[in-house]
Amino acid sequence: MLEHLELFFKSIFIDNMVFATFLGMCSYLAVSKKVTTAVGLGAAVIFVLAVTVPLNWLLDQYLLRDGALAWLGPEYAEYNLSFLSFILFIATIATMVQLVEIVVEKFSPSLYNSLGIFLPLIAVNCAILGGSLFMQSRDIQTLGLAFNYGLASGIGWFLAILAIAAIREKIRYSNVPAPLRGLGITFIITGLMAIGFMSFGGMLTGGGGDEAAEAAKEMSSQKVEENPIDTTDELVEKNKKEIDEKEVSFNTVNK
């Protein structure tokens, strides 16, 4: 349970698709002029990521990676189809995007018209493909964790586009210098928001502090073994010897 919670919050705040890796910036900048359209596209991205990441996890586990075909028989265990990852991942994403497009057009024609070309372009949104590729590179172990990662990554992207859309609606009434109007001030705000999200980096340290303390304790014990500390009696003897040597040197000088 703790592993799921850690992955969920880390994917939203620390490894945010927009503010940490700057993926999906084309849709993020183009559809963030109004909150209503940003909410619609963000919800679509959440759905697509939550479905495609676990589906692509299944493809990776039972078809693509080295030895994944062992379930078909021992003669297939040596096959490695990882070179097909991009093709199959994109095919899965395109299928889900078409499904989302059909549903949005059926139940919300106004949202479908406002999103325009950017709804079918989710299929080539680098944040969607990035979710599946990050899942593969991080070697997520279970289907549940893969679904958790896809859902949390979508929520992180949704929060990013919702926040910038709300700011852009308000900033329309502000006195922004002419050279910075439009994308200029949007990029600056995005950079500042990314710096703000970096502050969540130390939120999920887990047990790292205990491990570091144990490592420091071991190092100190090793140093003590290499350079043992003198006992009280030895220190007293040393001090006496030093005092005697100083007295002898003083007497010789006076003579």
C-alpha positions as CSV (number, residue, x, y, z in Angstrom):
1,M,0.0,0.0,0.0
2,L,2.8,2.4,0.9
3,E,4.5,1.6,-2.4
4,H,1.3,2.6,-4.3
5,L,0.9,5.9,-2.3
6,E,4.6,6.8,-2.8
7,L,4.4,6.2,-6.6
8,F,1.1,8.1,-6.8
9,F,2.3,11.3,-5.1
10,K,5.8,11.1,-6.7
11,S,4.3,10.8,-10.2
12,I,2.0,13.8,-9.6
13,F,4.3,16.3,-7.8
14,I,8.0,15.2,-8.2
15,D,8.1,13.5,-11.6
16,N,5.4,15.7,-13.1
17,M,5.2,15.2,-16.9
18,V,5.2,19.0,-17.6
19,F,7.3,20.5,-14.9
20,A,9.9,17.7,-14.4
21,T,10.3,16.4,-18.0
22,F,8.5,19.1,-20.1
23,L,6.5,16.5,-22.0
24,G,3.3,17.4,-23.8
25,M,4.2,21.0,-24.1
26,C,2.5,21.6,-27.5
27,S,-1.0,20.8,-26.1
28,Y,-0.1,22.4,-22.8
29,L,0.5,25.7,-24.4
30,A,-2.1,25.6,-27.2
31,V,-5.2,24.5,-25.2
32,S,-4.5,26.4,-21.9
33,K,-6.2,29.7,-22.9
34,K,-9.5,28.7,-21.2
35,V,-10.1,26.6,-18.1
36,T,-13.0,24.7,-19.7
37,T,-11.0,23.4,-22.6
38,A,-8.1,22.6,-20.3
39,V,-10.3,20.5,-18.1
40,G,-11.6,18.6,-21.1
41,L,-8.2,17.8,-22.5
42,G,-6.8,17.0,-19.1
43,A,-9.5,14.5,-18.4
44,A,-8.9,12.9,-21.8
45,V,-5.2,12.7,-21.1
46,I,-5.9,11.1,-17.7
47,F,-8.1,8.5,-19.3
48,V,-5.7,7.7,-22.1
49,L,-2.7,7.4,-19.7
50,A,-4.7,5.3,-17.2
51,V,-5.6,2.8,-19.9
52,T,-2.6,2.7,-22.2
53,V,0.1,2.4,-19.5
54,P,-1.2,-0.9,-18.0
55,L,-2.0,-2.2,-21.5
56,N,1.5,-1.5,-22.7
57,W,2.8,-3.0,-19.4
58,L,1.1,-6.3,-20.4
59,L,2.6,-6.1,-23.9
60,D,6.0,-5.4,-22.4
61,Q,5.8,-8.3,-19.9
62,Y,4.3,-11.0,-22.1
63,L,5.4,-10.1,-25.6
64,L,8.2,-7.5,-26.0
65,R,11.0,-7.9,-23.4
66,D,13.7,-10.5,-23.6
67,G,12.3,-13.9,-22.7
68,A,8.7,-12.6,-22.4
69,L,7.5,-15.4,-24.9
70,A,8.5,-18.2,-22.5
71,W,4.9,-18.7,-21.7
72,L,4.4,-20.0,-25.2
73,G,7.0,-22.7,-24.7
74,P,10.8,-23.1,-24.0
75,E,11.6,-22.8,-27.7
76,Y,10.3,-19.2,-27.7
77,A,12.2,-18.1,-24.5
78,E,15.2,-16.7,-26.5
79,Y,13.1,-14.3,-28.6
80,N,13.5,-10.6,-27.9
81,L,10.9,-8.4,-29.6
82,S,11.8,-5.1,-27.7
83,F,12.5,-3.4,-31.1
84,L,8.7,-3.4,-31.6
85,S,8.1,-1.3,-28.5
86,F,7.5,2.0,-30.2
87,I,5.2,0.6,-32.9
88,L,3.0,-1.4,-30.5
89,F,2.9,1.4,-27.8
90,I,1.8,4.0,-30.4
91,A,-0.8,1.6,-31.9
92,T,-2.3,1.1,-28.4
93,I,-2.3,4.8,-27.7
94,A,-3.9,5.6,-31.1
95,T,-6.7,3.1,-30.5
96,M,-7.5,4.6,-27.1
97,V,-7.4,8.2,-28.5
98,Q,-9.9,7.2,-31.2
99,L,-12.2,5.8,-28.6
100,V,-11.9,9.0,-26.5
101,E,-12.6,11.1,-29.6
102,I,-15.7,9.1,-30.5
103,V,-17.0,9.4,-26.9
104,V,-16.3,13.2,-26.6
105,E,-17.9,13.9,-30.0
106,K,-21.0,11.9,-29.0
107,F,-21.6,13.3,-25.5
108,S,-20.0,16.8,-25.7
109,P,-20.0,18.3,-29.2
110,S,-19.1,21.8,-27.8
111,L,-16.0,20.4,-26.1
112,Y,-15.1,18.4,-29.2
113,N,-15.3,21.6,-31.3
114,S,-13.2,23.7,-28.8
115,L,-10.5,21.1,-28.6
116,G,-10.3,20.9,-32.4
117,I,-7.3,19.2,-33.8
118,F,-5.6,18.8,-30.5
119,L,-7.9,15.9,-29.4
120,P,-6.7,13.5,-32.1
121,L,-3.2,14.8,-31.6
122,I,-3.2,13.2,-28.2
123,A,-2.1,10.1,-30.1
124,V,1.2,11.8,-30.8
125,N,1.4,13.6,-27.5
126,C,4.9,12.9,-26.2
127,A,3.5,12.8,-22.6
128,I,1.3,9.8,-23.5
129,L,4.1,7.9,-25.1
130,G,6.5,9.1,-22.4
131,G,4.3,7.5,-19.7
132,S,4.6,4.0,-21.3
133,L,8.4,4.4,-22.0
134,F,9.0,5.6,-18.4
135,M,7.0,2.6,-17.2
136,Q,9.2,0.3,-19.2
137,S,12.5,1.9,-18.3
138,R,11.7,2.0,-14.5
139,D,10.8,-1.6,-14.6
140,I,7.5,-1.3,-12.8
141,Q,6.7,-4.7,-11.3
142,T,2.9,-5.2,-11.2
143,L,-0.1,-4.3,-13.3
144,G,-1.6,-2.4,-10.4
145,L,1.5,-0.2,-10.1
146,A,1.4,0.4,-13.8
147,F,-2.2,1.6,-13.6
148,N,-1.3,3.7,-10.6
149,Y,1.6,5.3,-12.5
150,G,-0.5,6.0,-15.6
151,L,-3.4,7.5,-13.6
152,A,-1.0,9.6,-11.4
153,S,1.0,10.9,-14.4
154,G,-2.3,11.9,-16.1
155,I,-3.5,13.7,-13.0
156,G,-0.1,15.5,-12.8
157,W,-0.5,16.7,-16.4
158,F,-4.1,17.7,-15.7
159,L,-3.1,19.8,-12.7
160,A,-0.4,21.5,-14.8
161,I,-2.6,22.5,-17.7
162,L,-5.4,23.5,-15.3
163,A,-3.1,25.8,-13.3
164,I,-1.7,27.5,-16.3
165,A,-5.1,27.9,-17.9
166,A,-6.4,29.6,-14.7
167,I,-3.4,31.9,-14.6
168,R,-3.7,32.8,-18.3
169,E,-7.4,33.7,-17.8
170,K,-6.5,36.1,-15.0
171,I,-3.3,37.5,-16.6
172,R,-5.4,38.6,-19.6
173,Y,-6.5,41.6,-17.5
174,S,-2.9,42.4,-16.2
175,N,-0.5,44.9,-17.6
176,V,2.0,42.6,-19.2
177,P,4.9,44.2,-21.2
178,A,4.2,44.0,-24.9
179,P,7.2,41.8,-25.8
180,L,6.2,39.2,-23.1
181,R,2.5,38.9,-24.0
182,G,1.3,35.5,-25.1
183,L,3.8,32.6,-25.1
184,G,6.5,34.7,-23.5
185,I,4.9,35.2,-20.1
186,T,3.4,31.7,-20.3
187,F,6.9,30.2,-20.6
188,I,8.1,32.4,-17.7
189,I,5.2,31.3,-15.5
190,T,5.7,27.6,-16.4
191,G,9.4,27.9,-15.4
192,L,8.4,29.4,-12.0
193,M,5.8,26.7,-11.5
194,A,8.4,24.1,-12.3
195,I,10.8,25.6,-9.7
196,G,7.9,25.5,-7.2
197,F,7.2,21.8,-7.9
198,M,10.9,21.1,-7.4
199,S,10.3,21.8,-3.7
200,F,8.4,18.5,-3.4
201,G,11.6,16.7,-4.2
202,G,12.3,15.9,-0.5
203,M,8.7,15.0,0.3
204,L,9.1,11.3,-0.1
205,T,12.5,10.4,1.3
206,G,11.3,7.1,2.8
207,G,13.8,5.4,5.0
208,G,16.8,7.1,3.4
209,G,17.6,9.0,6.6
210,D,17.9,5.8,8.7
211,E,20.1,4.2,6.1
212,A,22.3,7.3,6.0
213,A,22.6,7.3,9.8
214,E,23.6,3.7,9.9
215,A,26.2,4.2,7.2
216,A,27.6,7.2,9.1
217,K,27.7,5.1,12.3
218,E,29.6,2.3,10.5
219,M,32.1,4.7,9.1
220,S,32.7,6.3,12.5
221,S,33.2,2.9,14.1
222,Q,35.7,2.0,11.3
223,K,37.7,5.2,12.0
224,V,37.7,4.4,15.7
225,E,39.1,0.9,15.0
226,E,41.8,2.3,12.7
227,N,42.7,5.2,15.2
228,P,41.8,4.0,18.7
229,I,41.2,6.7,21.2
230,D,43.6,6.9,24.1
231,T,42.3,5.9,27.6
232,T,42.4,8.3,30.6
233,D,45.5,6.7,32.1
234,E,47.4,6.9,28.8
235,L,46.5,10.6,28.4
236,V,47.8,11.3,32.0
237,E,51.1,9.5,31.2
238,K,51.4,11.5,28.0
239,N,50.8,14.8,29.8
240,K,53.4,13.9,32.4
241,K,56.0,13.1,29.8
242,E,55.3,16.4,28.0
243,I,55.7,18.3,31.3
244,D,58.9,16.6,32.2
245,E,60.4,17.2,28.7
246,K,59.4,20.9,29.0
247,E,61.1,21.2,32.5
248,V,64.3,19.5,31.2
249,S,64.5,21.9,28.2
250,F,63.8,24.9,30.5
251,N,66.6,23.9,32.9
252,T,69.1,23.4,30.1
253,V,68.3,26.8,28.7
254,N,68.8,28.5,32.1
255,K,72.1,26.7,32.6
